[in-house]
Amino acid sequence: MNVYEYIVGRRKEGRLHMTLVDPDKQTAAEAGTIAAEAARAGTDAVMVGGSTGVTQDKVDATVLAIKEAAKVPVILFPSNARNLSPHADALYFMSLLNSRDPRLIIGEQRLAAPIVAAWGLETIPMAYLVVEPGMRAGEVGDADLISRKSPVIAVQYALAAQMLGMKLVYLEAGSGAPEPVPDRLIRAVHEAIGIPLIVGGGIRTPEAASAVSRAGADVVVTGTIVEVAREGDALQRIIEAVKAD
């Protein structure tokens, strides 16, 4: 079973939670500890990636430490072709569809493709859509941010992604966003497409996680894991909220 089949199979049992670890925010050993804590709390996979300051050496070390510490899939979530590692289980081969910069729509993918093919790494084609406020992801991605007020443009992008053959759609409010992607927008995209929907950014509490899940997210991502995992059972309560809906 490959990682995409794992995601689809787990979704038949319930909604998924994934933990995002930024290789630039802590040492590889600390990342391993974080991943182990997340796995014990019930996370379904660990995503490795960050917007800035990430090198292949950091990614390699982080992926290897996580794989040693946690028995869940490790999926690359790269910002460019230099943030890859042959040691991961899979790669979100993602296109930032609402970027103004062609480099992030197809340019970095062009550079990465021969490397990924040589490694034989599993690729999961994914549409990455940055929603207001976008935060650092929106800035680095030069995104024409999707409005929180109307779901029309998000639905158009998501449908186009599905018709292009992409296997996932990711709605991103941005790490540190004051609020998650609005329920109305999530629900509209979920109802329009027939592929799994991932939602991340601004999800810090069980209540927020539950709202995102109930609105239609198939996968909920929390990325403030370094802080959350050390606040008692906060992460476990978030994961339980995701899986309860």
N, C-alpha and C positions, 0 to 999 in steps of 0.2 A: 504494500500500500504506500503510495506517495503522499506527500504532505497535503496536496489539494484534496485527494480522496479522504484523507484523515479529517480535514475541515468539514467537508460535505457530510461524512459519516457521523461526526460528532454533532453536527447541526440537526440531524434527524432525531437525536436524543434530547436536544435542548440548545439554548443559546450559548455562545462561547465567550470566554474572556481571554484576552491576550495582554501580556505585559511587555511594555516597550522599555528597553534599556539603551541609553545613549553611551557609547564607548568613551566619549570625551568627558563624562561627568564623574567617573570613578575609576579605580584600578580594575584590572581584569579579575583579580581575586575578589574584590568587593562585588563586582558584577555577578560572579559565581554565587556568592552568598545571597545576594538579592534574588537571583533566579531560584535558588533552592527554597527560599522562604515563599516565593510566589507559587512554586510548584506544590508545596505543602498546603498552601491556602486554596489550591484548586484551579490555578490558571491552566489554560489549555495549550499555550505555546508562548515562546519568548521571541519577540521581535528585536532585532539589533540594528540601530541606526540613529543618526542625528543630523541636524542641519548644518552645523559648522564644526571645525576643529577635529574632524574624524579622519584618520589615516588607515591604510590597509593593515599596518602593524597593530594598531589598536583594535581594529575589527577582528583580526585573526586571534589575538590573545583573548579578547572578550568572548568570542564564539567558543573557543576551546575550553575556557574556564566554565562557561555556562553548560556546555555539553557534559563536562565531567561532574558538575554539581546537580543537574536537574535532568530528569528523564522525560522531557517534553520536547517537541520539535523546536528547532532554532531557525528562524526565518529572517533573512536579510531585508532591511527596509532602508535602502540606500538613497542618499541625496545626489550622488553622482557615480560615475564609473570607477572611481578610485576607492569607493567604500565597499569593496567586495571581499569575499573570503571563500576559498574552496571547501572550507570545513563546515559550512552551514548545511542544514538539511534542505533548504529551498531558498529561493529568491523571489520577492515580489518584483516582477519585471514591470515596473510602474511608469506611467506617463502622466505628468501633471497637465491635464488637458486644458485647464483654464490659466495656464501660464502665458505671458506675453512673449516669452523667450523660446524660440524653436528648439534650443539646446535641451530644454527640460521636457519637451514634448517627444522628441525623437533623437536629438543629437547625442546625449549621453548613452542612450540605448544602443545607438549605432556603434559607439566605441566599446561598450560592454559586451555586445553579442558574441564576438569571436572568442573572448576570454571565457565567458560562461559556457559556450559550446565546447571549448577545449577541456574544461573542468568536468563537463557532464552534469552540471548542477541543475536541479529541477527549477524550472521557471514557472511562475504563476502570473499571467498577464493581469494587470490591475490598473484601473482608472483612478487616479488620485485627484480629488477635487477639494480645493481649499475654500472654506466658507468664512465669512466675516466673524471675528476680526482677523483671523489668519495668523496673527502673531509672527514669530520668527520664520515659520514655514512659508507664510505668505510673502514676507520680505525677500527671503533667499530665493524663493521660487518665482519672484516677479509676477505674482498671481493677480489676475483680474478677479478680485474676490467675489464669490457668489453671495448675493444678498440674503440676509436672514429673513427678510420681509415676504419674499415670494419664492415658492419652490419651482417656478417654471423653468428657469435656466438650469438648475440642478437636475431636474427630470430630463431635460433635453440632452445634457451631457451624459447622464447615466444610460439613457436609451441608446445613444450613439455608441457608447463604450460596449454595450452588450451586442449591438449589431456589428461592431468591429471584431467581435470574438473574444473580448476580454472576459475573464472569469470572476472578477471581483470588482466592486466599486467601493471606494474609501472616501467618506466625508470627514474632513479634517477642520476643526475649529482653531487648531493651533495649540501647542503646548503652553500651558499657563493662561489660556483663555478664561475670561471671567465666567462664562457660561458655556455649556455644550451646544452642539448644533441643535436648533429648535426642533421640537417634536413634530410640528407641522411639516417641516422640510424632510425630516427622516421618513415620516409616514408616506409622503407623496412619492419619494424615490423608491421606497420599499414596494409600494403598490404598483409601480410602473415597470419594474424589472423582474426578471426571473433568475437572477444570479445573486449570490450572497452579498450583503451590504455590511461594511465595516464602518464604525463610527468612533472617532477619538477626539480628544482635546476638551479641556475644561471639565472633565468628569472626576470629581474628588470625593463624592459621598455616595453611600448606598442609595439615597433617594435619587440623585442625579443618574446613577447607573441604571436604576430601575426604570426611570422615565425614558431614557434612551432605548433601553431594551424593549419596553412596551410599545414604543413608537414604531419599532420595526427593525432595529439593528440586529443582524444575525451574529455579529461579533462586536464586542465592546472592548476598546483599548484604553488602558490607563497608563500614562507615561510618567507620572510623578511618583514612581515606585520607590525611589530612594527614601523619600520622606514618609510615604504611606505605610510601607512595610514595617516601619519601626514604631508605629503608633498603635501598639496593642494588636487587636484583631481587626483593624480598620480595613486592610486589604481583603481579608477573608469575608467580611461583611459586604464589601462591594461585590465580590465574586458571587456570593450567595444571592445578592439582589439581582444580578444579571441572570443567573440560572433559575431563579424562581419564576420568571415570567415566560 
